[in-house]
Amino acid sequence: MDRVNRTERNEARLLIGTASALLGLLSVVSCSDPLRGGRLGAGGATGRGGALGAGGLVGTGAGTIGGSSPTGGTTGAGGTTAAGDTPNTKLVAKAISASCAVLSDGTVQCWDGSVATTTTSLVPVAISGITNAIAIAEGRGDNSFGCVVLSGGMVQCWGDNSSGELGNGTTTDSSVPVTVSGITNAMAVARGNDTCAVLSDGTVQCWGDNTGGDLGNGTTTNSLVPMTVSGITSAIAVSVGGSAFACAVLSDGSVQWWGFDPFGFGSGPGGPGQSSVPVTFAGITSATAIAAGGGHACALLSGGTIQCWGFNAYGELGNGTTTDPPVPITVSGITNAIAIAAGEEHTCALLSGGSVQCWGDNSFGQLGNGSTNTCSYGSSRPCSLTPITVSGITNAIAIAASEMQTCALLSGGSVQCWGSYSSPFNDSVSFFSLMPVTVSGF
């Protein structure tokens, strides 16, 4: 039910944004598109063929997000940097989430309209006080907080803290980064309903919401500080899903999950459909990476293939069907993947040649192929049951996804995004693009 409500809320937001876009056509030569990995909204130029202004205008063509208008486009209402913001200098991105980038100088810039950016502009804005970030939280972007790993192994987070998402022992929101308590050796961090970090000793610690047992410590009690996930001592990767679950890849190639069980694989120690401690997935022995979506998950295997499991109503498992499988199934046609990312009901893979392929729900352009094609099985909801190539990307080196959007980091340090985004911070910050558009400033 929660997944349905989230979809309905975002569909409602998109309708509002689309209405704003239509009104904006009276004064804008060419509408703009939103990015897929960032929060778009008032103030930035974006989109397939135009500038993005207040309300997140929909456009057609090649453009930029949060910068000068693309070919044939002009900036809409509010298309300037908010008062007090410093224009971006040209820096190279070295890591991305779906709405932020770690730059080559260790700073972090976000385009999410959050309290941390102090603006509703789509122009990327520096997060205060961060100068030595090496990694940024991967995960679904419908959560109103962000986290980074610093060069010394500490983790800092900012934003909403109502369930202890910032991990600093309080429930006080923060517009500036605060240090997560007790972590000094983090290697990576992931976020969803809660937050988890992989530590250098192979353990995993999680904090925040624990409604479904998704902290993995044998309880369902929220925690304002990091708690160690039971029994994991050799983790190499972690991903947090949107339906109160998390998954980890271990050094032997196996995968473990904990929290709510959206996969239908039976009861865990916590009872039917839930486990508050990790449970091993049968049959996966060579995983190197993991991506958790709204109610599905996928593992990248050492040979370049991908296996997925969970909900498959819109083809998010990529095997040409809409059947929820009892075991992990292989994604059709992909044999050279090097990275994966999962949104609410779509999945993407970065291939060894630098291209990106996506599959699943395409209602909001999540697949980045310039259309909202209808599923072959007759659903009125656009989707693709097998992987299709994202338009125009040939040199990607990393990808990130959130609820209904995707971003790619390109070899030159630029970032392109596609899909749809509605900021959890500000309903007026939204975007929509059927094809990749460039985030301005780096």
Protein Blocks (a to p, Z undefined) as FASTA:
>chain_A
ZZmmmmmmmmmmmmmmmmmmmmmmmmgmbacddddhbacdehiaedehiacdehiaaded
dddehiacdehiacdehiaccehiacddddddfbdcfkbccdfkopacddehpaklopab
fbdcddehiabbfbdceddfkbccdcdddfkopacdedjfklopnonopabdcfbdcdde
hiabbfbdcddfbccdddfkopacdehjfklopnonopacdcfbdcddehiabbfbdcdd
fkopaddddfkopacdedjdfkonopafkbghiafbdcddehiakbfbdcddfkbccddd
fkopacdedjfklopnonopabdcfbdcddehiabbcbdcddfkbccdddfkopacdedj
fklopnonopacddfkopabdcdfbdcddehiabbcbdcddfkbccdddfkopacdedjd
ddfkbmklccddfbdcddehZZ
